[in-house]
């Protein structure tokens, strides 16, 4: 109980909106008083884009509006200064390519504005001149409006003038607690409001420990997007956490839309509902208003027009990519704690799983495995022969993950540090020297992962680790503390006036973890000569992080509410492209009751990333330490996970191919049922096929699910085992499903070296299309009439051949 009292977030370490000068300044603006108007005489329209100047009548500063119609029913709006004092930051590397455009055409123009066609289904954009606003229409229906409340704000870059009228606090310098943020570029915030008629439910903008449906923020702080190392976060709170994906989905029974705000600076998102009617007459009494506020950069927003949830997922995937296709083994069970003590401890835990007949694929090592927190090294006393340890795991077809954090110990005897310093790869402080902060190793430098040459060098270390440092190819990587965490920095992170080349850290803060994971994943790929798929877990993330691996929900606690919140937290991530999500089973802080631990295993087994993890100071909690009865319950939960690995794997293949989430809220599959719109304690794995609650687990009627019922010590040991098909019939006595098989670990699937079959049950026939030549054989099956479930055990057919089964 005493420990529990000390393990809680100190909210005083983190800013509220009122303590963040730009947020307070922008939030003080009143709706309906926009100083911006469009200068229609400056309009230029080409086949691919519209450009138009905007002017702020208060200060006469001009902005440049660019509008694009993109392929796939997406509209892009960019607003920048027409002639900035210096370039403003535009986020690179997140988009997978420059989005392809489609033609824009002018429908009408007068002194009040212009109307442009967006092509499909009578969609058009109305640009109103005074005040400036954009309305996206379909027929007579307004789908979304920009600046309808007049909250567009664009603080232009300027030279500081000491003779100016009273300068507002925080514009040129800002202090929080003992830290002062110099602001050599002065105020540079951007803001824009969006009106969503007919919408009551919005989702996304992770990461927050909150409900799936986002709440209104009128009576409190906005949701904050600013990657931070938050020590045991508080629940149901808009505080920032470890990752930030600036994507919001809006949904009603007619349509789903999305907003992707491409800005990597600190961002706040306000959500209101029916607070004030905009000037335009909407055909709906219900409204949601969203306002985005970022500290620097430009306005670059992608409006994804759906109309279905799956369309929005595909649209966002076309911009930032899909979930990386993980090696099959990474979908198994992972055993971790801070820290397994030494090689003997690892060997003992590994043997314990065999003794108690519980499968697992990965055992993990936290920071204590290193030589004094020097990453890419081993403690020579505790892990004297790492290759021997890794070989022992490999012999059992198991693997290991070791942590590699992005803070590098400042030590002249540490080769990694010397290399980074000599190459000039460290982030700089505002005075030009290497930025140093305090983290696990003590004084640490922070590599500038925004540099491609730094990322290339970092990737080369993984090859070196194999050839020199006793590592092996069954060792994978965990990137923690990559917000970045700086123990003695403002809000436990990096000073905003640190420099990445020409750019301040404030401009790109939220992408730092994205770049760390990118470089690490590339290192693992290069280590194998481009053959093997990587597995990298990251704590910090941004839009596009799905391309590089998995995430987890950070430093949770062994409490029932933390188990409950793991569901909406992962659902929110799936909605914005990051399907490979999980929470520390059992809770990282504190000690779970036995019942809580068992329930957490039963839940975690049905979430995409399945890992148990615990704090250094908690008692050991390997699955067999809580008595035979509870060991049996945990064993059964883990074994259920392994029987369903074929299904999990094909769901990740689909996510990789299409951008659809693996773990999805019910409203995604039942978009016209309002009863599903706020449910976040139930979810689906895949497409209307599994409905999961804690226990039992349901298979939806009309689905065919492949399983492997011979559970062995690891997923690799099950590679050549037969499949069993579970056919759950719907009311028409029909069912459909899929079976996807490849080698499970290489990129050969990109060369179409896989088997992907559609399964169908019609009346009393099971088919693997296209139909076969009708060869007959005996098939072992069971039919449970009460549940309408048919089980085909070891059908005895080659999954790569075409076949039909007729049941007499």
N, C-alpha and C positions, 0 to 999 in steps of 0.2 A: 504494500500500500504506500509506503514511503517512496519507493522508487517510482510508482505510478504518478505520484504527485509532482515529481520533478520532470517527468517525460511529457512535456506539453509545449506547444508552440508558444514562443514569446512574441505576441503580435506587435509589441513595441519595436521590434527589430525591422518591421516592414511598414512601408508607407501606406497611408490611406490617400484617397484622392485629394483631400484638403492639404495633405503634406507633400503632394507632388505638384509643383508650381504650375506646370503646363496643364495638368488635368483640372486643377482648381480654376485656372484662368479660362479655359475653354468651357467648362461646365457652367460658368457664370453668365455666358452668353444667353440671351433670351430668344425664344422662338419668334419667328415672324418679322424679324428686323434685318433681313439679309442685305448687306451693302453691295452684293455682286449682281452685275447685269451682263448679259451677253452682247457683244458687239457684232451684230449680224453682218455688217459690211466686211468683216474680216474672215468670213466663212470661206473655207476651201473644201471642196468635196471631190475626192478621187474615187476610183473604183473600189478602193479598200478602206478608206478612212475619211472621217470628217475632222477638220480642225477649226477651232473657233477661239477667239480671244475673249476672256472675261476681264472685267475691270472692277476693282473695289473702289466705289465712289467716295469712300472715306479717306483713302490714302493714295488713290490713283495708281496703285500697283496693278500691273496686268498679269494675268495667268493665261496659260495655253491649255485648252481643252482638246483632247483627242478622243475620238469615239470610233470603235471598231465593231463590226459584226463578225464573230468568229464562227468557224465550223462547229456544228453540234448544238446550235441554239444557245449560244453564249454571247453576251455583249460585254465589251471591255471599255472602261472609262478611265482615262488618265488625265490628271490635272497637275501641272507643274508651273513654276514661275516662267514667264515668257523670257525674261533676261535675268537669271539669278546672278547674284554677286559672285558665286562660285557654284560648281555643280552640286546638286542635291543627290543623296544616295538613292539608287534604284536597285532593288534586290536582285542579285544574279543567282544562277545555279539552281534555283528552286523549280522553275519551269523546265520541263524536259526538252522543250524546243520553243522557238518563236511560234506562237499559236497561228495556224493557218486561218486566213480571213476569207470571207465571202462578200459578194458585192453589196454595197449600200446604194440606194437610189432615193432621189428627192421626190417626194410626193406633192408638197406644197410649201410656199414661203410667203410671209407677209411681214409687216413691221413688228408683229408680236412674237414671231418665232418661225421655226421650220419643222416640217414633219418628214421623217425618213422611214422608208420601208425596211423591215427586218426580214422580209421574205415570207417565211412559213406562217400559215394560218392567220393572215391579216395582222401580223405583229408589226408594230411601228414604234418609233421613238419620237416624242414631241419635245422639242427644245424651246422652252419659253425664255424670252429675253429679259423682262423686267418684272420681278427679280428673276435671276437665272434659276431654272429648274429643269429636270429631265423627268418625263413620264414615259414608262414603257407600257404599251397598250397591246391588248389582243381583242379585236373587235371594239366593243364599247367598254370593255373591262380594263381597268388599270391594274397591272400586275405589280408594279413597284414604282415608287417615285423617289427621286434624289433631290435633296435640298428643298423639299416641299415645306419644311419647317424653318428654312432659312438659317440653318446652323453650319453651312459651309464656312470653314475658317482656314486661312492659309497664311501663317506668319512668315513674311518674306525675310530673307537674309539681308542684313544691313550692318553698317559700321556703327559702333556704339557712339552716341553723341551725348556728352555730359551736359549739354545745354538743353536737352530735351525736357519736356514737361516731366512731371513725376514718373520715374521709372518703377514699374511694378516689381515687387520683390520676386526674386527667383528668375528673372528674365536673363540676366547676365552672370549670375552666380547663385548657387543654391546650397544650403547647408541642411543636412539631416543628421541628427545626433552629433557625433564628433567629425563627420565627414563633409568636406566642402567640394562641390562640383563646380569647377570653372567652366564657363560656357563661352569659349572664344567666338563661336558663331552666333551667340545670342539666341533669342527665341526663334523656334523653327517648327512649331507644332502644326499639324494638319488635322482637319476634322470634317466630317460629312454625315448628314442624317439621311436615313432611308425610311420611307413609309410603306407599310405592307397592308393594304386593305384586305379585309376578310380573313386575316390571320390572327389566331390566338395562341398558337404553339410554335415556339422556336427552339432550336436545339444546336448543339455543337460548341464552338469556341473552347475546346479543352485546352489546359487541364484545370479542372476545378473539382473539389470534393463536394459535389452538389447533385441535385436531382437531374434526371435526364432532360426534362423540360426546363428551360431556363426561366428564371423568375424576373419579374419587373424590378427595377433598381431605383425607383423614384424616391424611396424613403431610406436609402442607404448608399453604399459605395457601388460604382459600376463594377462589372466583372473586369478583372485585371489580367492582362497577358504580358508576363514578364518572367522569364525563366529564373527561378530562385531555389536555393537549397533550404527548404522549409522543414525544420526539425519537428517531426510528428505533427502533421497538419490537423487543423480543426475542420470539422465536417459542416456542411450546409453553409458555406461561406464563399463569397466571390473573390477571396484572396488569390493571388497568383501562386502557382505551384511550379513544378519542374519543367514543364513543357508548355508550348503555346502554338496552337494552330488557329489562325485567324479566319476561320470558315464557319458560317452560320447557315443552318437550314431552316426554312419556314414551311409550314405544312397546314393545309386544311383539306377538306374532303374533295375539293376539286383539283388541287394543284400542289406540287412541291417545288420550291425555288431555293436557290442558294446564293450567298454572298461570300466571295473570297477577297479579303482585304490584304493585298500583298504588301506588307510593311513589316520590317523586322525590328523596329524600335519598340520601346515600352508603349503599350496600347491599352486603352480602357474602353469598355463597351457598355453603353447605357441602353436599357430596354424599358420602354414605356408602353402603356396600353390605353388608348382612348383618352389621353390627357388633354389634347387640343386638336380640333378638326383642322386639317390642312385646307388650303384655299380651294383646291379642286373638289368637285362634288363626286364622291365615290358612291358606288352602288352597294355599299355594305355598311352596317352600323358598327362593325368590329374592325379594330385597327391594332397593329403593333408598330411601334416606332423604334428604330434602332439607330444609335449614334456611335460612330467610331472616332476615337481620338488617339492620335499617335504623336510621339514627341518630336520626330524628325522624319526626313524622307519626303516622298511625294504621295499623292493619292493615285493608287493603281488598283482598280477594283474590277473583278470579274463577276458579272451577274449571270448566274446559271438559271435558265428558265424552265428546266424540267421538260415536260410537265409532271412526270411520274418520279417517285423517289429513285428508281433505278436509273432514270435518265440523268438526274443530278449526280449520282455516283459516277456514271460514265463521263459526264462533262468535267467533273473535277479531276478524274483520272487522266483525261486527255490533256490536262494542264500540268499536273505534278507527278504523274506516273501512278502505277499500281503497287500494291503490296508485293515486296520481294517474295519469291517462291522459296520457302525455307527447306532445308534438308529435312527429310521425314523424321529423323531421330530427334530433331529439336521440338517436335510436337509431342514427344513422350514426357515423362516425369523428370523433373530436375530437383536435386537435393543440394541445399546450400545452407550455410550459416556463416556468420562473422565470428570466428573463423575456425575451420578445421585445423587442429593444432600442428600437425606434422604428417609425414608420410605414413607413419604407423596408424595415426588416427584415420586418415583417408582409407587405408587398407581395412581397418576394422569396420568402418561404416559401410564400405563396399561389401564386405563379407556379411554384415548384418542383413542387408537386403536379400542376399541369397539364402541365409538361414531362415528368414521369415517369409520367403517366397513372394517378395514384393518386387515387381520390375522397376527399373529406372534406366535412364540413358545418360544423364550428365551429373557429375558431382562438381561442385563449385568451390573455388578458393577466393577469399576476400583479401584485403590489403596486407594481412599479416604473413602471407606466404613470401613476400618480397624481402630483399636485403635492405632494411631500413626505409621502406616505402619508396624504394627506387624501382620504378616499373620496368618490366622486361628483365628482371633479375629474380633469383631465388635465394631465400634464407639458407645459407650453406650448412647450417646446423639442423634446421627442422626439415629441410627439403634438399638433402645432400645429393640425392641421385634422382632428379625429376624424370629423366628418361626411363629409368626403371619403373617408377611409379606409373607413368603414362603407358608404358608397355604392358604393365599388369592390367590396366583398364582395357587396353586395346585387345588383349587376349580374351577378354570377356565380352568384346564388342560393345564397350562402353567408352564414354568420352569425358573430358574435363573442360571447364571454363575457368579462366583466371582473369582477375580484374586488371585493367589498365586505365588509370585515370589521366586526365590531361594536365595535371599540375606536376611539374618536373623539379625534383629536389635540386636546389642550388648547391652544388658540391663539385669542386674541381677534380675530384677523383671518380666522378660518375661520367662515363663515356657519353651517355645520351645527352646529358646537360651540356657537356663541352661541345658536342657536335651542333646542337641547336644554337648555342651562343656564337660559335665561330661562323656559322652560316647566316647569322642575323635573323633567325626564324622566330625569336620571341616577340610577343606583343610589346609595344613600347609605352612608356608613360608619357605624359604631356610634355616633358622636358627632353624626350628623345632617348633616354636610357631604357634598359630592359625593365619592363614592369615586373615587380615582385609582390607576391602576397603570401599569406600564411595559410597552409592547408596541412593535410596529414603528415607530410615529410618535414614540416617546419617551413622555412623560407623556400618559396617555389616560384619558378617562372612558368609562363603560360604560352605554349607554342601558338603561332598565328595560323590556325587551320583554315582561315579564309584564303590563304595563299596556295595556289596549286603546286608550287615547287615544294612547299612545306609538306603538303599532303602526299606528294609523290615520295618524298624522303621518308616520311612516317610509314608509308606502306612498305618500303624496302626493309624496315626493321623486322617485319614478320618473317621474311626470307632468312635474314641473319639469325633470328631466334632458332630456326630449325637447324641451320648449318653449324652454329657455334655454341649456343647456350643450352643445349640439351633438351630443347623442346621437340614436339612431334606434331604430326598433322591432325591428331585427335584432340588438340588443345585449341579451344575457341576463346572468344573475348567478350568482356563485359566493360562498357564505358560508363562509369559512375561520375558524379561530381562535376559534370560537364556543362553546368548552366552558364558560366563556370562558377564553382563554389570558391569563395575567398573568405576565409574565416574572419579576417580583420578588415574586410572591405565593407562599403556601404550596402546594407541589406544582405550581408553575407555573399556579396558577389563583386564583380569587377567595377572599378571606377569608370564612369561613363566617359571621362575625358582621356582614357587610355587610347592609344592609336594603333590602327591596323593600316599601315601605309598612310594613305591620304585621308582615311576615314576614321571618325571617332567610334569608340565602342558603342556609344549610344545608338548609332545608326543601324547596327547589325546584331545587337546583343542576342536576340532570340534565335539567331541562326548558328551560334557557336557550337552548340551540341550537335546540330545537324551536320556540320562539317567534321566534327570529331568522329562521329559514326561513319560518315562517308569514307574518310581516310582509312579507318580501321577495317571496314568491309573490303575496301580495295586491297588492303594489305593481305587479308586472308585469301582473296582470290589470286593475287600474284604469288603467294606462297605455294599454291598448287599448280602454278603455271597456267592459270585460267580455267582449270578443269572443275574444281569443287565449288559448290555453292557455300557462301559464308554463313556463319551464325554470329550476330553481334547484338547484344542487348544494350540499350541506352536508357538513361534516365531523362536527359534533356532532349527535346525534339522540336521540330517546326513542320510547317507544310512541306511535304516531300520526303520526310523522314521514313515514310513507309517503304521507300525504295531500298533501304539499307538494313532492315532487320526488325527487331522486336523492341517493345517498351514495357515498362512495368510502372505501377502507380506509386512507387516511392515508399517513404518511411511511414507505413501504416501502423496500426496498433492492434493488439490482441483483444478486440472488443467486438461485440455483436454488430454495432452500427458500422464498424469498418468493414466487416464482412458484407453487410448489406450494400454499402456504398460502392464496393468493388464492381457491382453490376452496372449501375449507370455510368461509372467512370469509364469502363471498357466499352460500353455501348456508345458513349459520346465519341470516343476515339475511332471506333469503327465507322461512324457516320462521316468522318472526315478523312477516311482513307487508311487509317492505321488499324489494321485488323489484328495484328500479332500483339495482343495485350493481355496482361495478367496482373494479379496482385499477390503479394507475399502471403502464401498459405500459412495460416496460423497467426499472422500479424508480426511485423518486425519488432516493435517494442512490446514490452510486458510479456506475461505468460498466460496463454489461453487456458481456460478450463478444458477438461477432457471433451466435454460435449461440443464446445466451440471448435476445438481442433478437428474433431471428426466431421462436423458440419462443414468446416472450411474445406477439407479434402473433398467432400462430396460436391461442393460447389466448384472448387478449382478444377476438378476433373472435367468440367464442362465449360471452361473458359479457355481461350486459345493458347495462352502461355501458362504452363502449369509448373510452378516452382514453389517449394517451401523455403523460407528464409527467416533468420532470426538474428537479433542483436547480440553483440558480444557478451553482454551481462545477463542474458536470459538463460535459464536452465536448458539443458539439452532436450530436444524433442523429436528425435528420430521416431519413425512411425511405430516402432515396437516397444516403446518405453511406457506405455499407458495401459498395460494389462492385455491379456489374450483376446478378450471380447472386443476392445477398441482396436487392437491391431487387426483383427479380422475385418472390422468395418472399413478401416483405412485401406487394407489390402484390396477389398472388393471395389472400392471407389477407384483406386489406381488401376486395377485390372480392367474395369469397365472402360477406362480411358484407352487402354491398349487394344481392347477388342474393336474399338471404334476408330483406330488410327487410319484405316483405309478411307473412311468417310471424312475425317478431319483433313486428310491429305488432299482429297479431291476438292474439298471446299476451298483450301488455300490455292489450289491450281486455278479454280474459278475466280477467286479474288485477284490473283496475279494476272489473269487473262482479261478480266472485265472491269475490275475496280469495285465490284459489289462486296459489301462487308461480310465477313464470316459469321460473326456474332451480331445479331441485329434485333432491334426492338420490334415489337409486334406490329406497330403502325406501318412499318416498311412493307410488310406483306399484306396488311389489311388497311390500306390507306384511306378507305372510305368509312371505317368504323371508328367513330369518335371515342368509344370506350377504350380503345387501345392507345390513345394519344398521350396519356400520362403514365402508362404502365412502365415501371422500370425495375420491377422485381421478378419479371418473367422475360424470357428472350428466346429467340430462335437461333439454331445453328444451321445455316444454309436456308434453302428456299422452301419455306412452308413444310419442312420435313420433321425436324425435331423441335418439340416444345419442351423447354427445360425449366424445372423448378428444383428446389434442393433435393427432394426425393418424393416420389419415384421419378423416373425419366420416361417421357412419352415419345413415341414415334407416330407422326401424323399419318392418318389414313390416306392412302393414295401414293405412298412412297415406298421405294426399295432401297434398303440400306445395306451396303456390304460391310461385313465384319470379319475379323480373324479371331477365332475362339480358342486357339492354342496360344495362351499367353506365356511368354518365355522371359528370361532375365532382362532383355532389352529389345527394342524394336528391330534392330539389325538381326537378331537371332530369329525373328519371325519372318524374315524376308521371303522365304520360299514356301511358307505355310499356305494351306488352301484358304479360300474365301467361303464364307457362309452368307447367303442372301436372306435378309429378313424382309418379307413382302407384307406390308400393312395395307389392306384393301380399303377403298373408299366405298361410299354408298352404291356406286355403280359396279362394284367388284372389280375395280381396275387399280393399277398402280404403275408408277414410273420412277426411274432412278438412273444413276450413272455409276460407272466403274472406271477409275483412272489409275493407271499403273505406269511407273517408269523406274529408273534405277534408284531413285530416292535421294541422290546426293550430287549429281553432276549437272552441268548445263546442257547435256545432250538432248533434253526435252526441246530445246530451242531448234534442234535439227529434226524435230518430229520423231524422235526415238521414244515413243510411248504408245500405250494402248489406252484409248478413250472410247468406251462403249456406252451406248444408251440402252438401258434395261426397261422392259415393258411387260406388264402382266395384263393380259386381256382374257377375260372369261377363265378358262382353265389352261391357258397357254402362257409360258414364260419364254420371252424371246430376248436374244441379244442381237440387235439389228446391225446390218441387214440379215435377213433370214437365211438359215443354212439349208443344206440339202436333205434334211430330215433323217439323218442317221439316228437310230434308236439306242438307248442305253438305260440302265437302271439308275434312278436318282433317289437318294435318301431324302425324305421330306417329312415334315410334321405340319398339321393344320389345326390351329386352335379356333374352332368355330365361334366360341364366345367372344373372342377378341378380333376375329377376322384377320389373323396373322398366319401367314404361310412361311415356314422356314425350310430353305433348301440347303442341306449340309453337303459340302464337298461335291458339287454337281459333277465333277470329273471331266469337265470340258476345258479346253484351252481357252483362256480369256481373250486371246488374240484371234480366235476363229469365230465365224458366224454360227450361231446355234439357236435352236428352238427346243423347249421342253414342253411336252404335252402330258398333263396329269390325268390319268384315267380315273 
